[in-house]
Structures are given as C-alpha cells and as structure tokens.
Amino acid sequence: MSNINVRTQPALASLPTQSAPAQKATAEKQAPAKASSMAQDIVSWKDTPKSDRVKAAITATFKEVAIPYTVGGALAAPAVGAVMGGFIGLFAGKPGAAALEGAKAMIKYMPVGAAIGLGVAGADAAVVGTVVGTSPDKQSAMTRLGGATAIIGLLTAEDAWDVVGTGLATVAESARAGRIYDKASDAIQK
C-alpha cells in the first residue's frame, strides 16, 4: 500500500454560516423536542383503553367515507338506469333518449342507493376502525390493514392484473390506516 497524502486547502470564500458548535447545539435542542413529541403520542395511544381507541378510529373512518359512499350509492341507480336504457335504445335506434328515460326511471331509487352506501360506509368504518384501534402503534396498524388487503386480494386473484391491483390496493390501504391512526390519535389527545 502507498502512503495516504492528506492536503488541506484554505477556504475559498467565507460563507455566513453558524459555527459547528452552534449548529450542534441547535440540533441537540431540536432533537429531544421531536423525540419527546413522538414518545408522547405513543404513550398517550398506549395508555388509552382499546375501546376508546377503537371508537375514535371508527369515528375517524366513518367521517372519511360516509359522504363519498352515500353520494356514490345515490348516483348508482340513475347511472345503472342510463346504461340499461342506452343499451336497449341501441336496438331501437335511439340510445340517447332511451338512456335518459332509463335514468329518469331509476331516480326514484336514489334514497335506497344512498342508504346502501351509508350502510357500506358503516361496515367499512367498523372493520378499518377495529383494525387500527386495536393496533399498538401506527406501523402495526398500517401493516395489519395492508396485510389483510394483500391476503384477501391474492386469494381472490384470477390473473396477473389482479395481483398488480392487489399490490396497489395494499399500498393504498396501508396509507389509509396511517391517516386513520393520525386522526384517531389527534381525537384522543383533545
């Protein structure tokens, strides 16, 4: 081996920065505050009874999904009527008029669709809220919900595209569990 030569070069320009000890002191002041905040969140989550955590998680999930599921359920009936009417209208030569008539005929079922959407939102909130609320921390909540989604998706997959869809759904549900955990944690700390 050869000798290592270390050369020191003078600074090209002096920049107005903090000195190394001042930077170190600033970093030390910020690090404990952040760590204690995270530790506080974990301690308050673990100190809260599971039943309260589950209630908070179910409430947070329901608030997130109730409106989209209800509106989607209400709009599903006229959409189905329009599709059916349009298809039947293809044979009569008037698909647009038949689609409009189909949508009009199905408008009366909008409250039923909204009620079904709200029921599905409640079931979704119960499942997701229970998974998140019974988890000891955020990472396990994300792992549990994502893992359950992956298992169900892989067991029902019929082709490669289903597997790809399962992967995307797993990521989405894991992120969703993290959001629900944060909302429930905030609700508990208030």
C-alpha positions as CSV (number, residue, x, y, z in Angstrom):
1,M,0.0,0.0,0.0
2,S,1.1,3.5,-0.6
3,N,1.1,6.4,1.9
4,I,-2.0,8.4,2.0
5,N,-1.4,12.1,1.5
6,V,-3.8,14.5,3.1
7,R,-3.7,18.1,1.9
8,T,-5.6,20.8,3.5
9,Q,-6.8,23.7,1.3
10,P,-7.8,27.1,2.6
11,A,-11.5,28.0,2.3
12,L,-12.3,29.7,-1.0
13,A,-14.9,32.0,0.5
14,S,-16.2,32.5,3.9
15,L,-19.9,31.9,4.0
16,P,-22.0,33.4,6.7
17,T,-23.0,30.2,8.5
18,Q,-23.2,29.1,12.0
19,S,-20.1,27.6,13.6
20,A,-20.0,23.9,14.1
21,P,-20.6,24.1,17.9
22,A,-23.6,26.4,17.3
23,Q,-25.1,24.0,14.7
24,K,-24.6,21.1,17.1
25,A,-26.3,22.9,19.9
26,T,-29.2,23.8,17.7
27,A,-29.6,20.2,16.5
28,E,-29.5,18.9,20.1
29,K,-32.2,21.4,21.2
30,Q,-34.5,20.3,18.3
31,A,-34.0,16.5,18.5
32,P,-35.2,15.9,22.1
33,A,-38.4,18.0,21.4
34,K,-39.2,15.9,18.4
35,A,-38.5,12.7,20.1
36,S,-40.5,13.6,23.1
37,S,-43.5,14.6,20.9
38,M,-43.4,11.2,19.2
39,A,-42.9,9.4,22.5
40,Q,-45.9,11.4,23.9
41,D,-48.1,10.3,21.0
42,I,-47.1,6.6,21.5
43,V,-47.6,6.8,25.3
44,S,-50.9,8.5,25.1
45,W,-52.1,6.0,22.4
46,K,-51.0,3.0,24.5
47,D,-52.4,4.5,27.8
48,T,-55.8,4.9,26.2
49,P,-58.1,1.9,26.6
50,K,-58.6,-0.1,23.5
51,S,-62.3,0.5,23.5
52,D,-61.7,4.3,23.3
53,R,-59.1,3.9,20.6
54,V,-61.5,1.7,18.5
55,K,-64.3,4.2,18.9
56,A,-62.1,7.1,17.9
57,A,-60.8,5.1,14.9
58,I,-64.3,4.1,13.8
59,T,-65.5,7.7,14.1
60,A,-62.5,9.0,12.1
61,T,-63.0,6.3,9.4
62,F,-66.7,6.9,9.1
63,K,-66.2,10.7,8.8
64,E,-63.8,10.0,5.9
65,V,-66.0,7.6,3.9
66,A,-69.6,8.5,4.8
67,I,-70.2,11.3,2.2
68,P,-68.4,9.6,-0.8
69,Y,-70.2,6.3,-0.2
70,T,-73.6,7.9,0.3
71,V,-73.3,10.1,-2.8
72,G,-71.9,7.2,-4.8
73,G,-74.8,4.9,-3.7
74,A,-77.4,7.6,-4.6
75,L,-75.9,8.2,-8.1
76,A,-75.5,4.5,-8.8
77,A,-79.2,3.9,-9.5
78,P,-79.7,6.5,-12.2
79,A,-76.3,5.5,-13.7
80,V,-77.4,1.9,-14.0
81,G,-80.7,3.0,-15.5
82,A,-79.0,5.1,-18.1
83,V,-76.7,2.3,-19.1
84,M,-79.5,-0.2,-19.3
85,G,-81.7,2.3,-21.2
86,G,-78.9,3.2,-23.6
87,F,-78.2,-0.5,-24.3
88,I,-81.9,-1.2,-25.0
89,G,-82.1,2.0,-27.1
90,L,-79.3,0.8,-29.3
91,F,-81.7,-1.8,-30.8
92,A,-84.5,0.9,-31.3
93,G,-82.0,3.3,-32.9
94,K,-82.4,5.9,-30.1
95,P,-79.7,5.2,-27.5
96,G,-79.6,8.8,-26.1
97,A,-83.3,9.1,-25.5
98,A,-83.6,5.6,-24.0
99,A,-80.6,6.3,-21.7
100,L,-82.3,9.5,-20.4
101,E,-85.6,7.6,-19.9
102,G,-83.7,4.8,-18.0
103,A,-82.0,7.4,-15.7
104,K,-85.4,9.1,-15.1
105,A,-87.0,5.8,-14.2
106,M,-84.2,4.9,-11.7
107,I,-84.2,8.3,-9.9
108,K,-86.8,7.0,-7.5
109,Y,-84.3,4.5,-6.2
110,M,-81.7,7.2,-5.2
111,P,-82.6,7.1,-1.5
112,V,-82.3,3.4,-1.4
113,G,-78.8,3.6,-3.1
114,A,-77.8,6.3,-0.6
115,A,-78.9,4.2,2.3
116,I,-77.0,1.2,1.0
117,G,-73.9,3.4,0.5
118,L,-74.2,4.7,4.1
119,G,-74.5,1.1,5.3
120,V,-71.4,0.1,3.4
121,A,-69.6,3.1,4.9
122,G,-70.6,1.9,8.4
123,A,-69.3,-1.6,7.7
124,D,-66.1,-0.2,6.3
125,A,-65.6,2.0,9.3
126,A,-66.2,-0.8,11.7
127,V,-63.6,-3.1,10.0
128,V,-60.9,-0.4,9.5
129,G,-61.6,1.3,12.8
130,T,-61.3,-2.0,14.7
131,V,-58.0,-2.9,12.9
132,V,-56.5,0.5,13.6
133,G,-57.9,0.9,17.1
134,T,-56.6,-2.4,18.3
135,S,-53.1,-1.9,16.9
136,P,-50.4,-0.9,19.4
137,D,-48.9,1.7,17.1
138,K,-49.1,3.3,13.7
139,Q,-46.7,0.9,12.0
140,S,-48.6,-2.2,13.1
141,A,-51.9,-0.6,12.1
142,M,-50.5,0.0,8.6
143,T,-49.0,-3.5,8.4
144,R,-52.2,-5.2,9.6
145,L,-54.6,-3.4,7.2
146,G,-52.2,-3.7,4.3
147,G,-51.5,-7.3,5.1
148,A,-55.2,-8.2,5.3
149,T,-55.8,-6.5,2.0
150,A,-52.9,-8.4,0.4
151,I,-54.1,-11.8,1.7
152,I,-57.7,-11.3,0.5
153,G,-56.6,-9.9,-2.8
154,L,-54.1,-12.7,-3.5
155,L,-56.6,-15.4,-2.5
156,T,-59.2,-14.0,-5.0
157,A,-56.8,-13.1,-7.8
158,E,-57.6,-14.7,-11.1
159,D,-54.8,-13.3,-13.3
160,A,-51.6,-11.2,-13.2
161,W,-53.6,-7.9,-13.4
162,D,-55.5,-8.9,-10.2
163,V,-52.1,-9.4,-8.5
164,V,-51.0,-5.9,-9.7
165,G,-54.2,-4.5,-8.4
166,T,-53.8,-6.2,-5.1
167,G,-50.3,-4.6,-4.7
168,L,-51.7,-1.2,-5.4
169,A,-54.7,-1.7,-3.0
170,T,-52.3,-2.9,-0.3
171,V,-50.3,0.3,-0.5
172,A,-53.4,2.4,-0.5
173,E,-54.9,0.6,2.5
174,S,-51.6,0.9,4.4
175,A,-51.5,4.6,3.8
176,R,-55.2,4.9,4.7
177,A,-54.5,3.1,8.0
178,G,-51.8,5.6,8.8
179,R,-54.2,8.5,8.1
180,I,-56.9,7.0,10.3
181,Y,-54.4,6.4,13.1
182,D,-53.3,10.0,13.0
183,K,-56.9,11.3,13.0
184,A,-57.8,9.0,15.9
185,S,-54.7,9.8,17.8
186,D,-55.5,13.5,17.4
187,A,-59.1,13.0,18.6
188,I,-57.9,11.1,21.6
189,Q,-55.4,13.8,22.7
190,K,-58.0,16.6,22.5
